[in-house]
């Protein structure tokens, strides 16, 4: 027990230290924690989440190539046109714009391109920019658990299926999208009259007395409307959307996927595939280390959805390179690729360290938590939220904590219902999109307070996650 507590404190310290440095350091420092566990305390290494990592790489490659082709700029331009048509409703429309863009591309880092526009529209209309900006930044991260290509969603489905809860990506979206929309409506409503109007804010009015500050606040106009969008850029978006629709289609109708005949054997032997339905001879079975009396059944195995996503995303990226003039070098230098690959390293280090710890101490953890979660299964949401505060990655929370939740006997529908709670890293405002939003707001109304936790993202974040989790919990109970 003492060793379990010591290593748990070590793991928390590693996560805290990694979050302080951010970026690639989070994954690398987690790897250092893993090394201490393995070499100093002789814990057996757990399993790194290879399938999740490969899906992220495929999706980020596709989204990065689309950005290099100019497709992302077109999406931002279309979104800006909508926002500028209805500037009075920017506090409601802005979060839904960032939310649905995240659903589309699978990463919340699209906020970097849209946030200056949101701030500009609010300033031009005399609306306190903190109102739409803070909730829009939160909404960009909320959309991750609603995206068919986001690591958190795909990992949830893969881990759930492996633990006996047969759920598909469309079913996850069917619960999470309406639940998160309810949460964002509540957060937007709470933000609608938040803070003082600009004309009544003495701090803001004092800034306007300085000509340089006034020029900085009102002098420039952020817009994407002047950009010329090529046909190839638009084509890249349609290719990306086509790949998404195929993924959703195959998830809804798995019978359309190819299946493969396999021989299942006992005694731990690996299944042996049958090529084109031709039976393998006894000698071939023997060569494979399987005796005839070991064979238990001939079964069909469908192509797995994680492979479907990887194949279609990589194929879509290839089509963009071949037909949409997308430059792979530009994609690698773009913000979508950089942010995505940073997430890959973070998930790799964090999830591997966490799996090593929880695998070793699973009996002790079960004895401590099983009585609590048996009586209050929803309380696992608090664990998810707390871990997310430390590791700044919803995908990493799912990969590292969901197997533990299943091992504690928590039903799959309950875990689906609390999935929105894996977003808790707004609580400590160190996440890049939140920091960037503060910098994009030229009025200075979106801020991080003197006491760190009294920041602009706290209120919309707590409201959105709380309402989303409650609604998702009810929907999951009704549906499943």
C-alpha angles and dihedrals in degrees: 000000000000091000091049091053093045093052092044090055088046091053092050091048091050091050092047092048092047093050090052091059095035130190118048090353091072092063095038095050089047086055088055089053089051090052091053091051093048103038102029101034098024098232115165110251114253126221120283113225096252097163093051091047092051091050091051091049091050094046094044091048090054094045092045092051090049089053090050089052090054095251095122090054089055092051090050091048092051090048092049091052090055093047095048091050090060107030094155089064096047092121090062100032099046096062092047090050093055091040095056094041088056091049089053101048101025098235132087093215091092084088090082092069097042104038097075088053093050091050092047093051092049093049093048090052095045093245118143102256093215089072099063098023099057096046091042090055090051091046092055089061095040089061092065094080088050099052121100091213099043117114093232093059097042092046091049091053095045095047093043093051090049089054097050101266104120104206130150133214093252090053091052090050091046088061102034104042097057091039093052091045088056089050093050093048089054092047092047092049090051089049096047095093097017116147127351122317111256094250090054098041108103093196092054094042090052090057091054090060088070108077092211092052091047090051090049093050100041104015100085131050118209111212143145095197094097093059118105111229116210126218090246090056090053090046091056090057091051090050090051092048090047091055091049092050091050091051092051091044093053090046091054095041107032090166087076090065120092116258131209131214113235136179112229116208136185130232093059096291116152116251113262116221122228111221114228091344095297114143116242114238124245089250091053090050090050091049087054090053095252122124119214092243089056094064110102105175148345109240140176119234121198123221105269120246093233088061091045092055093046094048096046095044093049091045092051090051090052092051090052091052092048100042109017102051092243113168111217091205090058090049092054091052093047125104095242093057094042094049092045096050090047087056090051092057092045093051091045094055100035098045094045092050092046093047090051092052098043094043091055097045099033096119092052093044091050092051090052101043107026095083092049097048091042089060097033108022091170089065088082084078089070090054092050091049094048093049091048089055087061105040105035095217128100092195091053091049091053094045095046102037108029095072088052090051092052091047088057089059098250110157118248095239090056091051091049089051093054095043093108088063091073087084107082105124092101086075093078104037100225100107112118096237092052093047090048091050090055089053094046092055101088091186092064093227093119102071151149108242130233092260094048096231095061092079135135096257098054100081099044090041095053093044094046096047094042095049093040092051093047093049093044090050091054093045093049090050091050096045100040 
